[in-house]
Amino acid sequence: MIGKIRARVLPASQRRSLDELTGDLDLSSGDTASKRSAFWTMLTLSSVIASGGVLTDSTATVIGAMIIAPLSTPIMGIALGSVQRRRTGSAVVVLLACLLVTAVGTVMSVALPHDYDLLSNSQISSRTSPGLMDLIAALATGFAGAVALARRDVAAVLPGVAIAISLVPPLVVAGVCLGQLSGWQALGALVLFVSNLFALVFGGMVVFASLGYGAEADKAVGRPARRTYAAMTLLFLVVFVPLSANTAVTLLLDAWTGRTKDAAEQWLAHVPGASVTGVDANARTMYVHVRSPGDLPPVRSLLDLLEGRVPDGTPVVVDASRGRRIDAGVVGD
């Protein structure tokens, strides 16, 4: 059964050899000087472009930067090396690449004014509160990237772009938030990055092992060795923990935003024509979006209504019509 599935996913006529894969993914083999020069040059340029896209809130610019980002190479190199049970140095390359991208984001953040609202930028706010779908998409991207690399008739550039989108923008956002001294937002972006990284490597390991790219000793028995299975299981658990945590946090946030909306509607009940247009939770802060033709009630009464409904210490911000933003304070303070 497994053999039939493998033949459908990777026909023998389209299968790339292990030497070809190693040559593409291992920066320490072959012409290492040329490989590393190209990798670091393109990574630096893509980081600058991605930072510009994040700071200008331009999705098109961010995606354009990912077309030249080479970060998928060492990541899939980690997956292939793990399946083969050999050290390739790809993990060190990924670590240094992460530091470089984060540093570029931090340096580029100096272009922002000190009072800039990071959460008003969709490129930043969407990457500081990781959710379940982010991890599912990263896992699927890891599967797609590994299959594309293993087949001769599938261009690996598009999966490479998808992998870069999963990793480079969160690192840039983490750097920008660090540059603006916003620790919670930076932590959220780093959680998204780490979860995506582990999901991508796990997906790559599963595909490479399933397609028979293990060590020669593994091929002799027709399956990956126990160490490879143990490594994949451990990696899956590492991914599963933040996945479960993110799922729990998402469910809690959904409950808290619902309670916040109910409290806000009670708060505006005696204001003619006023309404709550939505409630968002970003970086531990509740944003209440309201529309009112007249003056709003005292925000202190909103905080009183929220006591017991959301955790104490939760900051609340009211976004009123005509672009007015009110920092209501902290629940339970």
DAQUI-V933802 format. One record per run of one state. SS is the DSSP state (a for helix, b for strand, c for the rest). FROM is the first residue (numbers start at 1). LEN is the number of residues. If there is no record, write none. Layout:
SS,FROM,LEN
SS,FROM,LEN
This chain:
c,1,1
a,2,8
c,10,2
a,12,3
b,15,1
c,16,2
a,18,8
c,26,6
a,32,24
c,56,3
a,59,9
c,68,3
a,71,14
c,85,5
a,90,22
c,112,6
a,118,3
c,121,1
a,122,4
c,126,6
a,132,19
b,151,1
c,152,4
a,156,24
c,180,3
a,183,28
c,211,5
a,216,6
c,222,4
a,226,42
c,268,7
b,275,8
c,283,2
b,285,7
c,292,7
a,299,8
b,307,1
c,308,2
b,310,1
c,311,4
b,315,5
c,320,1
a,321,3
c,324,1
b,325,6
c,331,3
